[in-house]
């Protein structure tokens, strides 16, 4: 079994704010950061822009810092797959570290776009790591805090989130080929599948491996990319692909119930809620 991606739905059982995504008009993080007058919202992840104007990126980090939100039912479903011994790997585009908070083993997670588990001094050679708790305090202190951190370390300090202009982690490249070729089932959860090279992973699954998309809208279809999902084609032309049309938590709940794991998933959620 191969876990892929994570949810941005807030679990219904937890009294916490909905985890914002990036692109939803009106509520997405890109829209909410327009107070910085970004000519293009994606600039917040542009390395050169960060070097010249760090404030928007640090504000984003503050918004998403681990602990601000709690893992969702979809996160706990992925953890359940690991507990059942069927999770090959969880490849995630998310940068909020919620997979770790949900209890997934570090070796099971590939944070393709990085996250806030670690930080380093930008352009330091060899790379100089900075204690992530020091970074958290600096970011939450505002400009005075991150400027002091910059002065203390001789350069801007950045959580290890991959920006445009930076390479994806070596771990992403080293594991993907064998992981995709050996998975028995590819599960894709909550993604637009528009950002490469991550979006191309769907087409690298073994030709005989079924593929399941849990998403509110179709994504990564064969009309959009080579070797994409084929569930929109006539039945005779598609034997392997299934689209569950709905929210991430809803889809993971339905799949767990179909597998006879509904109580197990509820146990993980209840244990987390009690903490």
Secondary structure, DSSP 8 states (H G I E B T S, - for coil): -EEE----S--TTS-S-----SSSTTTSHHHHTGGG--SSGGGGGBHHHHHH--HHHHHHHHHH-TTSS---HHHHHHHHHHHTT----EEE---S-HHHHTT--GGGEEETTEEEEEEEETT-SS--EE-HHHHHHHHHT-HHHHHHHHHHHTS-EEEEE--BTS---HHHHHHHHHHHHH-SEEEEES----STTGGGGGGGS-TT-EEEEEESS--SBTTTSTT-B-TTS-GGG-SSEEEEES-HHHHHHHHHHHTT-HHHHHHHHHHHHH-
